[in-house]
C-alpha cells in the first residue's frame, strides 16, 4: 500500500487530536495551531486528490487490519478526495475571513474552546466523506451536530442560545430518525459496511422479501438527513443559527455542515442501497417536490427580510432546495448537477457571509438594509465581493451559480416531461426571486448615503470609514477566485464529478 493512502486516516486523526491539544492552549497559540493543522490537512487532501486522479480507482483502508464485521473501513476515491480538499479550503478561508469578528464577539478565555469545536467539526466532516461504515458515520454525525451547536452558541447571547436550542431539537429529531433507519437496515442485512450492505439489500430487494421494512428504513434515513441539512419545511432552525452566530460560524455552517449530511446521503444512495432501488421506491419523487418548494419559499422568505445576515440565511434554504431537486430528478446527471451545486453554494455562501460582515462593519455594526446604504463605497473590497457572490447566486455567466443552473436545466431537459416542466418553471421563478433580493441589496450598498437619511448613530459612524484588513481582504480575494474558477473552468470539474460518481458504488 502506498504511504499516501494513509492520508485520509491521518487527516481525521490529526483534526481529532488537535481538538484535544487546543483545549490547553492560549488564545493566540490555539489560533496559530488550528491554522497550521488546517493547512497541513489541506495539503494532504490536495496530494491525495492528485494521487487519485492518476490512480483512477478507489481503495479501502482497513482500520487495525481487522476485516468485517469486526473492523472498520475508510474508502477513498476521486470524489471523496476532491470533496475533502474543497471542504478544507472553505473552512480555512472562512476562519481567516472572520478572524477579526471572532476576537471581538467571543471572550478571550473561550477562543480556544471555539477552535476545539472547529477541529471536531473538521474531523467529523472528513469522516463522513471517507468512512465506509454506517455506524461510524452515525457517530460522526453526532460529533458534527454537537460541534456545530458549540459554534452557534459560543457568543452566549440570548439569540444564539435560543438558536442553538432550536438547532439541537431539530438535529436530535433528524438523528433519531437516522438511527432508527440504520438499525432496521442492519436488522435486514446483518452488515454495517456499506459495500456489504449493498449486496444484501440487492438480494433482499430482488427476492421481494422485507420490501416494506426496507423502504421504511430508507425513508427514515432520507428524512433524518433532510431535517439535519435544512430541507424545506425542516429549515426553521437555520435563519437564527446563521443570522446570529459569529461570521466564521455562519460561513462554516452554511457552506459545510449541511453539505456533509448531503454527501453522506449521496453515499447511502449509491454505495448502500443502490441508486436504481432508490429511484424504484419513488422516494426521489418526494425529494423532488420538497426541493421545488424550498427553491421558491426560501427565496420568498429572503425577500421579506430586512436583515442582511438573515436574508443570506434564507437564501441557503432555497439553495438546499436546488440540491434536493437534483436528487429528485432521479438521474445521474441530476446528481452530478447537485454535487456541482454543493461546491458552488459552499464557495459563494461563505463569500457572502464574510463580505456581508465587512458591509455591516462599515455601517456602524447595523445589519439593517437602511443602514447599509453606501457601504459598498466605505468598504470597497467587501462591496465587490458581495456583488460577485450575488451575481453567482442569481446565475450570471462567468460565475459558479450560472453553471449550476445550467446543469440543472440540462438534467431536467433529459428527464421525463412530468419533471422537466416543473423544474424549468421553478428554476426560472427562483432565478427571478434571487435577482429581486440580491440585486436589491447590491443597489442599496452602492446608493450614495447622501441621498438617504443618515442621522442615526449607525449612519454617523459610517462616515468615519474603516481600516483595511489584509487577512480579511485576502480571504475575500481567494473566495472570489474560487468562485470564478468554478464558473469559468467548470468542464474539468464536471468531468471529475462524473468520473468520481461512476466509481462511487
The 8 nearest C-alpha neighbors of each residue, nearest first, counted from 0:
[[1, 2, 4, 3, 5, 60, 58, 59],
 [2, 0, 3, 4, 5, 6, 50, 58],
 [1, 3, 4, 5, 0, 6, 47, 9],
 [4, 2, 5, 1, 6, 47, 46, 50],
 [3, 5, 2, 6, 1, 0, 7, 47],
 [4, 6, 3, 8, 2, 7, 9, 60],
 [5, 7, 9, 8, 4, 3, 10, 43],
 [8, 6, 10, 9, 5, 11, 129, 4],
 [7, 9, 11, 10, 6, 5, 12, 73],
 [8, 10, 6, 12, 7, 11, 13, 5],
 [11, 9, 7, 13, 8, 12, 40, 6],
 [12, 10, 122, 8, 14, 13, 9, 125],
 [11, 13, 15, 9, 14, 10, 16, 8],
 [14, 12, 10, 16, 15, 11, 9, 17],
 [13, 15, 17, 118, 122, 11, 16, 12],
 [16, 14, 12, 18, 17, 13, 122, 119],
 [17, 15, 13, 19, 18, 14, 12, 20],
 [16, 18, 14, 20, 19, 15, 13, 21],
 [17, 19, 115, 118, 21, 15, 16, 20],
 [18, 20, 16, 17, 21, 22, 15, 115],
 [21, 19, 17, 22, 18, 23, 16, 24],
 [20, 22, 24, 18, 23, 19, 29, 115],
 [21, 23, 20, 19, 24, 111, 112, 115],
 [24, 22, 21, 20, 25, 19, 111, 29],
 [25, 23, 21, 29, 22, 28, 111, 26],
 [24, 26, 28, 27, 29, 111, 23, 108],
 [25, 27, 29, 111, 110, 28, 30, 107],
 [28, 26, 30, 29, 25, 31, 24, 111],
 [27, 29, 31, 25, 30, 26, 32, 24],
 [30, 28, 32, 26, 24, 27, 21, 31],
 [31, 29, 33, 27, 28, 32, 34, 26],
 [32, 30, 28, 34, 33, 29, 35, 27],
 [33, 31, 35, 29, 34, 30, 28, 36],
 [32, 34, 36, 30, 35, 31, 29, 37],
 [35, 33, 37, 31, 32, 36, 38, 30],
 [34, 36, 32, 38, 33, 37, 31, 39],
 [37, 35, 39, 33, 38, 34, 40, 32],
 [38, 36, 34, 40, 35, 39, 41, 33],
 [37, 39, 41, 35, 36, 40, 42, 34],
 [40, 38, 36, 42, 41, 37, 35, 43],
 [41, 39, 43, 37, 42, 38, 10, 44],
 [42, 40, 38, 44, 39, 43, 87, 84],
 [41, 43, 45, 39, 44, 40, 38, 46],
 [44, 42, 40, 46, 45, 41, 47, 39],
 [43, 45, 84, 47, 41, 42, 46, 48],
 [44, 46, 48, 42, 43, 47, 84, 41],
 [47, 45, 43, 49, 48, 44, 50, 42],
 [46, 48, 50, 44, 45, 49, 51, 43],
 [49, 47, 80, 45, 51, 50, 46, 81],
 [48, 50, 52, 46, 47, 51, 45, 53],
 [49, 51, 47, 53, 48, 52, 54, 46],
 [50, 52, 54, 48, 77, 53, 49, 55],
 [53, 51, 49, 55, 50, 54, 77, 48],
 [52, 54, 50, 51, 55, 49, 56, 48],
 [53, 55, 51, 56, 52, 50, 57, 49],
 [56, 54, 52, 53, 51, 57, 77, 76],
 [55, 57, 54, 76, 58, 502, 51, 77],
 [58, 56, 76, 75, 55, 74, 59, 502],
 [57, 59, 75, 74, 76, 56, 60, 4],
 [60, 58, 74, 73, 72, 75, 61, 57],
 [59, 61, 73, 72, 74, 62, 58, 4],
 [62, 60, 72, 64, 71, 63, 65, 59],
 [61, 63, 71, 64, 72, 70, 60, 65],
 [62, 64, 65, 61, 70, 71, 66, 60],
 [65, 63, 61, 62, 66, 70, 60, 71],
 [64, 66, 70, 63, 69, 61, 62, 67],
 [67, 65, 70, 69, 68, 64, 61, 71],
 [68, 66, 69, 70, 65, 71, 192, 72],
 [67, 69, 70, 66, 190, 191, 192, 71],
 [70, 68, 67, 66, 65, 71, 64, 62],
 [71, 69, 65, 66, 67, 68, 62, 61],
 [70, 72, 62, 61, 132, 67, 69, 73],
 [73, 71, 61, 131, 60, 62, 132, 130],
 [72, 74, 130, 60, 131, 129, 59, 61],
 [73, 75, 59, 129, 131, 58, 130, 60],
 [76, 74, 57, 58, 79, 129, 59, 80],
 [75, 77, 57, 79, 78, 80, 51, 56],
 [76, 78, 499, 51, 80, 79, 52, 81],
 [77, 79, 499, 81, 76, 80, 82, 496],
 [80, 78, 82, 76, 81, 77, 75, 128],
 [81, 79, 48, 83, 77, 82, 78, 76],
 [82, 80, 84, 78, 83, 79, 48, 77],
 [81, 83, 85, 79, 84, 80, 78, 86],
 [84, 82, 86, 80, 85, 81, 79, 87],
 [85, 83, 44, 81, 87, 82, 86, 41],
 [84, 86, 82, 88, 83, 87, 81, 89],
 [85, 87, 83, 89, 88, 84, 82, 90],
 [88, 86, 90, 84, 85, 41, 89, 91],
 [89, 87, 85, 91, 86, 90, 92, 84],
 [88, 90, 92, 86, 91, 87, 93, 85],
 [91, 89, 93, 87, 88, 92, 251, 94],
 [90, 92, 88, 94, 89, 93, 87, 95],
 [91, 93, 95, 89, 474, 94, 90, 96],
 [94, 92, 90, 96, 247, 95, 91, 250],
 [95, 93, 247, 97, 91, 96, 92, 98],
 [94, 96, 92, 98, 93, 97, 474, 91],
 [97, 95, 471, 93, 474, 94, 98, 92],
 [96, 98, 247, 94, 246, 100, 95, 99],
 [99, 97, 101, 95, 100, 96, 94, 102],
 [98, 100, 102, 101, 97, 103, 96, 471],
 [101, 99, 103, 102, 97, 98, 104, 246],
 [100, 102, 98, 104, 103, 99, 105, 97],
 [101, 103, 99, 100, 105, 104, 98, 107],
 [104, 102, 100, 101, 105, 99, 106, 98],
 [103, 105, 101, 102, 100, 154, 106, 245],
 [106, 104, 154, 101, 102, 103, 107, 110],
 [107, 105, 109, 108, 110, 104, 102, 154],
 [106, 108, 109, 110, 105, 26, 102, 111],
 [107, 109, 106, 110, 26, 111, 25, 112],
 [110, 108, 112, 106, 107, 111, 113, 105],
 [111, 109, 113, 112, 107, 26, 108, 105],
 [110, 112, 114, 113, 26, 109, 29, 21],
 [113, 111, 115, 109, 110, 114, 22, 116],
 [114, 112, 110, 116, 111, 115, 117, 109],
 [113, 115, 117, 111, 116, 112, 118, 110],
 [116, 114, 18, 112, 118, 113, 117, 21],
 [115, 117, 146, 119, 114, 113, 118, 120],
 [118, 116, 114, 120, 115, 119, 121, 113],
 [117, 119, 121, 18, 14, 115, 120, 116],
 [120, 118, 116, 122, 121, 117, 15, 123],
 [119, 121, 117, 123, 143, 118, 122, 146],
 [120, 122, 118, 124, 123, 119, 117, 125],
 [121, 123, 11, 119, 125, 14, 120, 124],
 [124, 122, 139, 126, 120, 143, 121, 125],
 [125, 123, 127, 121, 126, 122, 259, 120],
 [124, 126, 128, 122, 123, 127, 11, 129],
 [125, 127, 123, 129, 128, 124, 130, 122],
 [128, 126, 124, 125, 136, 129, 130, 263],
 [127, 129, 125, 126, 79, 130, 124, 83],
 [130, 128, 126, 74, 73, 127, 75, 125],
 [131, 129, 73, 126, 132, 127, 74, 128],
 [130, 132, 73, 72, 74, 193, 192, 129],
 [133, 131, 192, 135, 130, 191, 134, 193],
 [134, 132, 136, 135, 191, 137, 192, 193],
 [133, 135, 137, 136, 132, 138, 191, 181],
 [136, 134, 138, 137, 133, 132, 139, 130],
 [135, 137, 133, 134, 139, 138, 127, 140],
 [136, 138, 140, 134, 135, 139, 133, 141],
 [139, 137, 135, 141, 140, 136, 134, 142],
 [138, 140, 142, 123, 141, 136, 137, 143],
 [141, 139, 137, 143, 138, 142, 136, 144],
 [140, 142, 144, 139, 143, 138, 145, 137],
 [143, 141, 139, 145, 144, 140, 146, 123],
 [142, 144, 140, 120, 141, 146, 123, 145],
 [143, 145, 141, 147, 142, 146, 148, 140],
 [146, 144, 148, 142, 147, 143, 141, 149],
 [145, 147, 116, 149, 143, 148, 144, 120],
 [148, 146, 150, 144, 149, 145, 143, 151],
 [147, 149, 145, 151, 146, 150, 163, 144],
 [150, 148, 146, 147, 151, 152, 153, 116],
 [151, 149, 147, 148, 153, 248, 152, 146],
 [150, 152, 244, 148, 149, 153, 163, 159],
 [151, 153, 159, 155, 160, 149, 154, 150],
 [154, 152, 155, 150, 149, 151, 105, 113],
 [153, 155, 105, 152, 156, 104, 159, 244],
 [156, 154, 152, 153, 160, 159, 157, 158],
 [155, 157, 159, 158, 154, 160, 152, 153],
 [158, 156, 160, 159, 161, 155, 162, 152],
 [157, 159, 161, 156, 160, 162, 243, 239],
 [158, 160, 162, 152, 161, 156, 157, 243],
 [161, 159, 163, 157, 152, 162, 158, 155],
 [160, 162, 164, 158, 159, 163, 157, 165],
 [163, 161, 159, 240, 165, 239, 160, 164],
 [164, 162, 166, 160, 165, 161, 148, 152],
 [165, 163, 161, 167, 166, 162, 160, 168],
 [164, 166, 162, 168, 163, 236, 167, 161],
 [165, 167, 163, 236, 164, 169, 168, 170],
 [166, 168, 170, 164, 165, 169, 171, 163],
 [169, 167, 165, 171, 166, 170, 164, 172],
 [168, 170, 172, 166, 171, 167, 173, 165],
 [171, 169, 167, 173, 227, 172, 168, 166],
 [170, 172, 174, 168, 173, 169, 167, 175],
 [173, 171, 169, 175, 170, 174, 168, 176],
 [172, 174, 223, 170, 176, 226, 171, 175],
 [175, 173, 171, 177, 176, 172, 170, 223],
 [176, 174, 178, 172, 177, 173, 171, 179],
 [175, 177, 223, 179, 219, 173, 178, 174],
 [178, 176, 220, 223, 174, 180, 175, 179],
 [177, 179, 181, 175, 180, 176, 174, 182],
 [180, 178, 182, 176, 181, 177, 175, 183],
 [179, 181, 216, 219, 220, 177, 183, 178],
 [182, 180, 184, 178, 183, 179, 185, 177],
 [183, 181, 185, 179, 184, 180, 178, 186],
 [182, 184, 186, 180, 185, 181, 216, 187],
 [185, 183, 181, 187, 186, 182, 188, 180],
 [184, 186, 189, 182, 188, 183, 187, 190],
 [185, 187, 183, 184, 189, 188, 182, 190],
 [188, 186, 184, 185, 189, 183, 213, 209],
 [187, 189, 185, 190, 199, 186, 196, 184],
 [190, 188, 185, 186, 187, 191, 196, 184],
 [191, 189, 188, 196, 185, 192, 195, 68],
 [190, 192, 133, 132, 193, 185, 134, 196],
 [193, 191, 132, 195, 194, 190, 131, 196],
 [192, 194, 271, 196, 195, 131, 132, 270],
 [193, 195, 197, 196, 192, 270, 271, 198],
 [196, 194, 198, 197, 192, 193, 190, 199],
 [195, 197, 193, 199, 194, 198, 190, 271],
 [196, 198, 271, 200, 194, 272, 195, 199],
 [197, 199, 201, 195, 196, 200, 202, 194],
 [200, 198, 202, 196, 188, 201, 197, 203],
 [199, 201, 203, 197, 202, 198, 204, 196],
 [200, 202, 204, 198, 199, 203, 197, 205],
 [201, 203, 199, 205, 200, 204, 206, 198],
 [204, 202, 200, 206, 205, 201, 208, 199],
 [203, 205, 207, 201, 206, 202, 200, 210],
 [206, 204, 202, 207, 203, 201, 208, 200],
 [207, 205, 203, 204, 208, 202, 201, 209],
 [206, 208, 204, 205, 210, 203, 209, 202],
 [209, 207, 210, 206, 203, 204, 205, 211],
 [208, 210, 212, 211, 213, 207, 203, 187],
 [211, 209, 213, 208, 212, 207, 214, 204],
 [210, 212, 214, 213, 209, 215, 208, 216],
 [213, 211, 215, 209, 214, 210, 216, 183],
 [214, 212, 210, 216, 211, 215, 209, 217],
 [213, 215, 217, 211, 216, 212, 218, 210],
 [216, 214, 212, 218, 213, 217, 211, 219],
 [217, 215, 180, 219, 213, 218, 214, 183],
 [218, 216, 214, 220, 219, 215, 221, 213],
 [217, 219, 215, 221, 216, 220, 222, 214],
 [220, 218, 180, 216, 176, 222, 217, 221],
 [219, 221, 177, 180, 223, 217, 218, 222],
 [220, 222, 218, 224, 223, 219, 225, 217],
 [223, 221, 225, 219, 224, 220, 218, 226],
 [224, 222, 173, 177, 176, 220, 226, 225],
 [223, 225, 227, 221, 226, 222, 260, 228],
 [226, 224, 222, 228, 230, 223, 227, 221],
 [227, 225, 229, 233, 223, 173, 224, 228],
 [226, 228, 224, 170, 225, 229, 173, 223],
 [227, 229, 257, 225, 226, 230, 224, 260],
 [230, 228, 234, 226, 233, 227, 225, 231],
 [229, 231, 225, 233, 234, 228, 226, 232],
 [232, 230, 293, 233, 234, 229, 289, 316],
 [231, 233, 234, 230, 235, 293, 229, 289],
 [234, 232, 231, 226, 229, 230, 235, 225],
 [235, 233, 229, 231, 237, 232, 236, 230],
 [234, 236, 237, 233, 238, 232, 229, 165],
 [237, 235, 166, 165, 234, 238, 240, 239],
 [236, 238, 240, 234, 235, 239, 241, 229],
 [239, 237, 312, 241, 309, 240, 242, 313],
 [238, 240, 242, 162, 241, 237, 243, 236],
 [241, 239, 162, 237, 238, 242, 243, 151],
 [242, 240, 249, 238, 239, 312, 244, 243],
 [241, 243, 309, 239, 308, 238, 240, 244],
 [242, 244, 239, 241, 159, 240, 158, 245],
 [245, 243, 151, 241, 249, 248, 242, 240],
 [244, 246, 248, 247, 249, 101, 243, 100],
 [245, 247, 249, 97, 248, 250, 353, 244],
 [248, 246, 97, 250, 94, 93, 249, 245],
 [247, 249, 245, 251, 246, 250, 150, 252],
 [248, 250, 241, 252, 246, 247, 251, 253],
 [249, 251, 349, 247, 248, 253, 252, 352],
 [252, 250, 248, 254, 255, 249, 253, 247],
 [253, 251, 256, 249, 254, 250, 255, 248],
 [252, 254, 250, 251, 249, 255, 256, 348],
 [255, 253, 345, 251, 252, 250, 349, 348],
 [254, 256, 258, 251, 252, 257, 253, 259],
 [257, 255, 252, 259, 258, 254, 253, 251],
 [256, 258, 228, 260, 259, 255, 261, 253],
 [259, 257, 261, 255, 256, 260, 262, 341],
 [258, 260, 262, 256, 257, 261, 124, 255],
 [261, 259, 263, 257, 258, 262, 224, 228],
 [260, 262, 258, 264, 263, 259, 265, 257],
 [261, 263, 265, 259, 264, 260, 258, 266],
 [264, 262, 266, 260, 261, 265, 127, 267],
 [263, 265, 261, 267, 262, 266, 268, 260],
 [264, 266, 268, 262, 267, 263, 269, 261],
 [267, 265, 263, 270, 269, 264, 268, 262],
 [266, 268, 271, 264, 265, 270, 269, 272],
 [269, 267, 265, 274, 266, 272, 273, 270],
 [270, 268, 273, 274, 504, 266, 267, 271],
 [269, 271, 504, 266, 267, 193, 273, 268],
 [272, 270, 197, 267, 193, 196, 273, 269],
 [273, 271, 197, 268, 267, 270, 269, 200],
 [274, 272, 269, 276, 275, 268, 271, 270],
 [273, 275, 277, 269, 268, 276, 278, 272],
 [276, 274, 278, 277, 273, 279, 272, 269],
 [275, 277, 279, 278, 274, 273, 280, 272],
 [278, 276, 274, 280, 275, 279, 273, 282],
 [277, 279, 275, 276, 281, 280, 329, 283],
 [280, 278, 276, 281, 277, 275, 282, 274],
 [279, 281, 277, 282, 278, 276, 214, 283],
 [282, 280, 283, 279, 284, 278, 277, 285],
 [283, 281, 284, 285, 280, 277, 286, 278],
 [282, 284, 327, 286, 281, 285, 278, 287],
 [285, 283, 287, 282, 281, 286, 327, 288],
 [286, 284, 288, 287, 282, 283, 289, 327],
 [285, 287, 283, 327, 289, 284, 288, 290],
 [288, 286, 327, 324, 284, 290, 285, 289],
 [287, 289, 291, 285, 290, 286, 292, 284],
 [290, 288, 292, 286, 291, 287, 293, 231],
 [289, 291, 320, 324, 323, 287, 293, 288],
 [290, 292, 294, 288, 293, 289, 324, 320],
 [293, 291, 289, 295, 290, 294, 296, 288],
 [292, 294, 320, 231, 290, 317, 296, 291],
 [295, 293, 317, 320, 291, 292, 297, 296],
 [294, 296, 292, 298, 293, 297, 429, 299],
 [297, 295, 299, 293, 298, 292, 294, 300],
 [298, 296, 317, 316, 300, 313, 293, 299],
 [297, 299, 301, 296, 295, 300, 317, 314],
 [298, 300, 296, 302, 301, 297, 295, 303],
 [299, 301, 303, 297, 298, 302, 296, 313],
 [302, 300, 310, 298, 313, 304, 299, 303],
 [301, 303, 436, 299, 300, 304, 298, 435],
 [302, 304, 300, 301, 299, 305, 310, 436],
 [305, 303, 301, 310, 302, 306, 300, 309],
 [304, 306, 367, 368, 307, 303, 310, 309],
 [307, 305, 367, 366, 309, 304, 308, 310],
 [306, 308, 310, 309, 366, 311, 367, 305],
 [309, 307, 242, 311, 310, 306, 312, 366],
 [310, 308, 312, 242, 311, 306, 238, 307],
 [309, 311, 301, 307, 313, 312, 308, 304],
 [312, 310, 314, 308, 309, 313, 307, 315],
 [311, 313, 309, 238, 315, 314, 310, 241],
 [314, 312, 301, 316, 315, 310, 297, 311],
 [313, 315, 311, 317, 312, 316, 298, 297],
 [314, 316, 318, 313, 312, 317, 319, 311],
 [317, 315, 297, 313, 319, 314, 318, 293],
 [318, 316, 294, 297, 320, 293, 314, 315],
 [317, 319, 315, 321, 320, 316, 314, 294],
 [320, 318, 322, 316, 321, 317, 315, 230],
 [319, 321, 290, 293, 294, 317, 318, 323],
 [320, 322, 318, 324, 319, 323, 294, 290],
 [323, 321, 337, 325, 319, 324, 320, 326],
 [324, 322, 326, 290, 325, 320, 321, 286],
 [323, 325, 290, 287, 327, 321, 326, 322],
 [326, 324, 333, 322, 323, 337, 327, 328],
 [327, 325, 323, 324, 328, 334, 329, 333],
 [326, 328, 287, 283, 324, 329, 286, 325],
 [329, 327, 325, 326, 330, 333, 324, 287],
 [328, 330, 327, 326, 278, 283, 333, 331],
 [331, 329, 333, 332, 328, 334, 326, 410],
 [330, 332, 334, 333, 335, 329, 500, 497],
 [333, 331, 335, 330, 334, 410, 336, 406],
 [332, 334, 325, 336, 330, 410, 331, 335],
 [333, 335, 337, 331, 336, 332, 326, 325],
 [336, 334, 332, 338, 333, 337, 339, 331],
 [337, 335, 333, 339, 406, 334, 338, 407],
 [336, 338, 322, 340, 334, 325, 339, 335],
 [339, 337, 341, 335, 340, 336, 334, 342],
 [338, 340, 336, 342, 341, 337, 335, 343],
 [339, 341, 343, 337, 342, 338, 403, 344],
 [342, 340, 338, 344, 339, 343, 345, 337],
 [343, 341, 339, 345, 340, 344, 346, 338],
 [342, 344, 340, 399, 346, 341, 345, 347],
 [343, 345, 347, 341, 346, 342, 348, 340],
 [346, 344, 254, 342, 348, 343, 347, 341],
 [345, 347, 343, 344, 349, 348, 482, 342],
 [348, 346, 350, 344, 388, 349, 345, 343],
 [347, 349, 351, 350, 345, 344, 346, 254],
 [348, 350, 250, 352, 351, 347, 346, 254],
 [351, 349, 347, 348, 353, 352, 478, 354],
 [352, 350, 348, 354, 385, 349, 353, 388],
 [353, 351, 355, 349, 354, 350, 250, 348],
 [352, 354, 356, 350, 355, 351, 96, 349],
 [355, 353, 381, 351, 357, 356, 385, 352],
 [356, 354, 352, 358, 357, 353, 351, 359],
 [355, 357, 359, 353, 354, 358, 360, 352],
 [358, 356, 360, 354, 355, 381, 359, 361],
 [357, 359, 355, 361, 360, 356, 374, 381],
 [358, 360, 362, 364, 356, 361, 365, 357],
 [361, 359, 364, 357, 362, 358, 363, 356],
 [360, 362, 358, 359, 461, 374, 363, 377],
 [363, 361, 359, 461, 360, 364, 371, 365],
 [362, 364, 457, 460, 365, 360, 461, 361],
 [363, 365, 360, 359, 362, 366, 361, 457],
 [364, 366, 359, 363, 367, 362, 370, 457],
 [367, 365, 306, 359, 307, 368, 364, 308],
 [368, 366, 306, 369, 365, 370, 305, 307],
 [367, 369, 371, 370, 305, 306, 366, 307],
 [368, 370, 367, 371, 372, 443, 305, 451],
 [369, 371, 368, 372, 367, 362, 458, 365],
 [372, 370, 368, 374, 369, 362, 444, 373],
 [373, 371, 444, 443, 448, 370, 374, 446],
 [372, 374, 444, 447, 448, 445, 446, 375],
 [373, 375, 377, 444, 376, 371, 358, 372],
 [376, 374, 382, 444, 379, 378, 445, 373],
 [375, 377, 379, 374, 378, 373, 445, 382],
 [376, 378, 374, 375, 464, 361, 379, 373],
 [377, 379, 375, 376, 381, 380, 374, 382],
 [378, 380, 382, 376, 375, 381, 377, 383],
 [381, 379, 383, 382, 378, 384, 472, 475],
 [380, 382, 354, 384, 357, 383, 379, 378],
 [383, 381, 375, 379, 385, 380, 384, 386],
 [382, 384, 386, 380, 381, 385, 379, 387],
 [383, 385, 381, 387, 386, 382, 354, 380],
 [386, 384, 388, 382, 354, 351, 387, 383],
 [385, 387, 389, 383, 388, 384, 441, 390],
 [386, 388, 390, 384, 389, 385, 391, 383],
 [389, 387, 385, 391, 386, 347, 390, 351],
 [388, 390, 386, 392, 391, 387, 437, 385],
 [391, 389, 387, 393, 395, 388, 392, 394],
 [392, 390, 400, 394, 398, 388, 389, 393],
 [391, 393, 389, 400, 394, 390, 388, 433],
 [392, 394, 390, 433, 434, 391, 430, 395],
 [395, 393, 401, 400, 391, 392, 390, 396],
 [394, 396, 390, 401, 391, 393, 398, 397],
 [397, 395, 401, 398, 394, 486, 402, 391],
 [398, 396, 486, 487, 483, 395, 399, 401],
 [399, 397, 486, 391, 483, 396, 400, 401],
 [398, 400, 486, 485, 402, 343, 401, 482],
 [399, 401, 391, 394, 403, 392, 402, 398],
 [400, 402, 394, 396, 404, 403, 399, 395],
 [403, 401, 405, 399, 400, 404, 406, 486],
 [404, 402, 400, 406, 340, 401, 405, 336],
 [405, 403, 407, 401, 406, 402, 408, 400],
 [404, 406, 402, 408, 403, 407, 401, 409],
 [407, 405, 403, 409, 336, 404, 408, 402],
 [408, 406, 404, 410, 405, 409, 336, 411],
 [407, 409, 411, 405, 406, 410, 404, 412],
 [410, 408, 406, 412, 411, 407, 405, 413],
 [409, 411, 407, 333, 413, 332, 408, 412],
 [410, 412, 419, 408, 414, 409, 413, 407],
 [413, 411, 409, 414, 410, 419, 408, 415],
 [412, 414, 410, 411, 409, 415, 419, 332],
 [415, 413, 411, 412, 419, 410, 416, 418],
 [414, 416, 417, 418, 419, 413, 412, 411],
 [415, 417, 419, 418, 420, 414, 412, 411],
 [418, 416, 415, 419, 420, 421, 414, 422],
 [417, 419, 416, 421, 415, 420, 422, 414],
 [420, 418, 411, 416, 422, 412, 421, 414],
 [419, 421, 423, 422, 418, 424, 416, 417],
 [422, 420, 424, 418, 423, 419, 425, 417],
 [421, 423, 419, 425, 420, 424, 426, 418],
 [422, 424, 426, 420, 425, 421, 419, 427],
 [423, 425, 421, 427, 426, 422, 420, 428],
 [424, 426, 428, 422, 427, 423, 429, 421],
 [427, 425, 423, 429, 424, 428, 422, 430],
 [426, 428, 430, 424, 425, 429, 423, 431],
 [429, 427, 425, 431, 430, 426, 432, 424],
 [428, 430, 432, 426, 431, 427, 295, 425],
 [429, 431, 433, 427, 432, 428, 393, 426],
 [430, 432, 434, 428, 433, 429, 435, 427],
 [431, 433, 429, 435, 434, 430, 298, 428],
 [434, 432, 430, 393, 431, 435, 436, 429],
 [433, 435, 431, 438, 432, 437, 393, 436],
 [436, 434, 432, 433, 438, 437, 439, 431],
 [437, 435, 439, 302, 438, 433, 434, 440],
 [438, 436, 440, 439, 434, 389, 435, 433],
 [437, 439, 441, 440, 434, 436, 435, 442],
 [440, 438, 436, 442, 437, 441, 435, 443],
 [439, 441, 443, 437, 438, 442, 444, 436],
 [442, 440, 438, 444, 443, 439, 386, 437],
 [443, 441, 439, 445, 440, 444, 438, 446],
 [442, 444, 440, 372, 446, 441, 445, 439],
 [443, 445, 373, 375, 372, 374, 441, 442],
 [446, 444, 373, 442, 375, 443, 447, 441],
 [445, 447, 373, 443, 444, 372, 442, 448],
 [448, 446, 373, 449, 450, 445, 372, 451],
 [447, 449, 373, 450, 451, 372, 446, 453],
 [450, 448, 447, 451, 452, 453, 373, 446],
 [451, 449, 448, 447, 452, 446, 453, 372],
 [452, 450, 448, 449, 453, 372, 447, 369],
 [451, 453, 454, 450, 449, 448, 455, 458],
 [454, 452, 458, 455, 451, 459, 448, 449],
 [453, 455, 458, 452, 459, 456, 457, 451],
 [456, 454, 458, 457, 453, 459, 452, 370],
 [455, 457, 459, 458, 460, 454, 363, 453],
 [458, 456, 363, 460, 455, 459, 362, 461],
 [457, 459, 453, 455, 461, 460, 456, 454],
 [460, 458, 456, 461, 457, 462, 455, 454],
 [461, 459, 457, 363, 458, 462, 463, 456],
 [460, 462, 362, 458, 463, 459, 361, 363],
 [463, 461, 460, 464, 459, 458, 377, 361],
 [462, 464, 461, 460, 465, 459, 361, 377],
 [465, 463, 462, 461, 377, 361, 466, 460],
 [466, 464, 361, 467, 463, 378, 377, 360],
 [465, 467, 468, 464, 378, 361, 469, 463],
 [468, 466, 469, 465, 472, 378, 471, 380],
 [469, 467, 471, 470, 472, 466, 473, 99],
 [468, 470, 472, 471, 473, 467, 474, 466],
 [471, 469, 473, 472, 468, 474, 95, 96],
 [472, 470, 96, 474, 468, 473, 469, 475],
 [471, 473, 475, 469, 474, 470, 468, 476],
 [474, 472, 470, 476, 475, 471, 469, 477],
 [473, 475, 471, 96, 477, 92, 472, 476],
 [476, 474, 478, 472, 473, 477, 479, 471],
 [475, 477, 473, 479, 478, 474, 472, 480],
 [476, 478, 480, 474, 479, 475, 481, 473],
 [479, 477, 475, 481, 480, 476, 350, 474],
 [478, 480, 476, 482, 477, 481, 475, 483],
 [481, 479, 477, 483, 482, 478, 484, 476],
 [482, 480, 478, 484, 479, 483, 477, 485],
 [481, 483, 479, 485, 480, 484, 399, 398],
 [482, 484, 486, 480, 398, 485, 481, 487],
 [485, 483, 481, 487, 488, 486, 482, 480],
 [486, 484, 399, 482, 489, 483, 488, 487],
 [485, 487, 399, 398, 483, 397, 484, 489],
 [486, 488, 484, 397, 489, 485, 483, 398],
 [489, 487, 484, 485, 490, 486, 491, 492],
 [488, 490, 492, 485, 486, 491, 487, 493],
 [489, 491, 493, 492, 488, 494, 487, 495],
 [492, 490, 494, 493, 489, 495, 488, 496],
 [491, 493, 495, 489, 490, 494, 496, 488],
 [494, 492, 490, 496, 495, 491, 489, 497],
 [495, 493, 491, 497, 492, 496, 498, 490],
 [494, 496, 492, 498, 493, 497, 499, 491],
 [495, 497, 499, 493, 494, 498, 500, 78],
 [496, 498, 494, 500, 499, 495, 493, 501],
 [499, 497, 501, 495, 500, 496, 494, 502],
 [500, 498, 78, 496, 77, 501, 502, 497],
 [499, 501, 503, 497, 502, 498, 496, 78],
 [502, 500, 498, 499, 503, 497, 504, 496],
 [503, 501, 500, 499, 504, 498, 56, 57],
 [504, 502, 500, 501, 499, 270, 269, 76],
 [503, 270, 269, 502, 501, 500, 273, 194]]
